[in-house]
Amino acid sequence: MGEPLISKFHNGAQPIDQFIFKDDDEQFYMYYGGWRHFNVVKLSENLLSIEPFDDGEIFKEITPENYVEGPFVFKKNKKYYMMWSEGGWGGPDYSVAYAIGYSPIGPFKRIGKILKQDSTIATGAGHHSVINISNTEDYYIVYHRRPLTTENGNHRETCIDVMTFDNKEYNNPIRMTNKGVKARKIENIE
């Protein structure tokens, strides 16, 4: 294209941290935003243009409470999990929170934080992604955090830990480790 798809602020959302989600009906959505504002747009099939929603709106603001940046959305058992980073990205309060909805554009109900610092492991944990191994209930969270050996807010390490759900399908708090996850053979990956 030779230029950004979104280069201007809409609804106060800084055009950063784009995440594309493909729903079961093959519709693509792009979630993005910084400066405490979070938008969703509907994308064309080739991902090169933005389409209006049924109500004619182009940029829908769906900012959850305490949102800062780093949106991520996934679907599990007909529920949409909207996740984001909150707190100061260079500080110890940087963390990951989430909400649940029944549509890719909400409304979403905030549930709470699932990943935050552990003073014995690391600080500034946030800005994540989620991996689900196809056709399994195995979920992993990939995120960055700051080692305890530094106070430099830009010093980060990339980590992966197991993500689990309770019997109501709420995310259990992430247990931050220094081990990551065990390597295992994964069969039948498409």
C-alpha positions, 0 to 999 in steps of 0.5 A: 500500500505504501502507507499506513492503513490508519495514520491518524487519531480517531476517538483519541486512539493513537494508531499503534499496537494493531491486532487482527482477529478473524472471526468464525464467519471469516470477517476480519477485525483490527483492534488498536490503540494507545493513549488510553483509547481502544478502537475496532475497525472492520477490515476488507477480505484482502485486509487492505481497506476498512469497511463500515459497520452495519450502523455506518460507523467506521471507528468504534471505540470500545475502551475498557476501564484502565486500558493503556495499550496492547489489545488482543482478542481471541474466541473460546466457546462462543465468548470473546476475550478482550485483553490489554495492558494497563499501568505504566509500561516502564513501571512495576504496575504494568499488567494484563487485564481482560474482559469478556463479551459475546460479539467481536465489537462488544459490549465487554464486561471487565473481569480483572487482571490476570498477569502482574508483577511478582516481586520474586520473579520480575516487574512490568509484565504486559503487552502480550499475545495468546497462543492456542494449540489447534484442537486443544484446550492448551493456551499460552501467554507470551509477554514481556517483563523486566528482570529484577536485576535492572531498573531500566524501563526499556530492558525487557525479556520475552516470556511464555507461561501457561494460561488456564481457565476456571469452571466458569471459563474465567482466566486464572491468574497467570503464575509467572515463572522463570522456567517457561513451559516444557517443550512437548511434541505437538501432533496434527498441527494444521 
